[in-house]
Amino acid sequence: MTYACSHDSHCVTCSDEAVPLRVVKIDEQRELALCENEGGERTTVEIALVTPVSEDDVLLVHAGTAIGRSA
């Protein structure tokens, strides 16, 4: 998936593209979420910048940190 240049889909610091990942499970105490991409690959993501987060939310993730929500 390709995004147009905007702060909603790119890191405003380095201009790298954010990747959409779906939240599978949340660890609210540690502000982490287990997320997966469309291919089913899973990774842990920091969610402190975008809380509150719910399961099945789609987050825009850059460098292991959620920086926004997918529209």
C-alpha positions in Angstrom: 0.0 0.0 0.0 1.4 3.4 -1.0 0.5 6.7 0.7 0.7 10.2 -0.5 3.1 12.5 1.3 1.3 13.7 4.4 1.9 13.7 8.2 -0.9 11.1 8.5 1.1 8.4 6.7 4.7 9.5 6.8 7.1 10.2 9.6 7.4 14.0 9.8 11.0 13.7 11.0 12.6 11.4 8.5 9.8 11.1 5.8 9.8 7.3 5.9 6.4 5.6 5.2 4.3 4.4 8.1 3.0 0.8 7.8 -0.6 -0.1 8.6 -0.9 -2.8 11.2 -4.0 -4.3 12.9 -4.1 -4.6 16.7 -4.4 -8.2 17.9 -3.8 -7.9 21.6 -3.1 -5.0 24.0 -0.9 -4.7 27.1 -2.2 -1.5 28.5 0.2 -1.5 31.6 3.3 -1.5 29.3 1.6 0.6 26.5 2.4 -2.1 24.0 0.2 -3.9 21.4 0.7 -7.1 19.4 -0.1 -6.2 15.8 -0.1 -7.9 12.5 0.2 -6.9 8.8 -2.0 -8.1 6.0 0.3 -11.1 5.5 -0.2 -12.2 9.1 3.3 -11.3 10.3 3.1 -10.1 14.0 5.2 -7.6 15.8 5.1 -5.7 19.1 4.3 -1.9 18.8 4.6 0.9 21.3 1.2 2.6 21.5 1.7 5.4 24.0 1.3 8.2 21.4 -2.1 6.9 20.2 -3.9 5.6 23.2 -6.6 4.6 23.8 -6.3 1.6 21.4 -8.7 -1.2 20.9 -8.3 -4.7 19.3 -8.9 -4.5 15.5 -7.8 -0.9 15.3 -5.5 -0.2 12.4 -2.5 1.8 13.4 0.2 3.5 11.3 3.5 2.3 12.6 7.0 3.6 12.1 10.1 2.2 13.7 8.1 0.1 16.1 6.0 3.0 17.3 2.4 3.8 16.4 2.3 7.4 15.2 -1.3 7.6 14.0 -4.4 5.7 12.9 -5.4 4.5 9.5 -8.4 6.2 7.9 
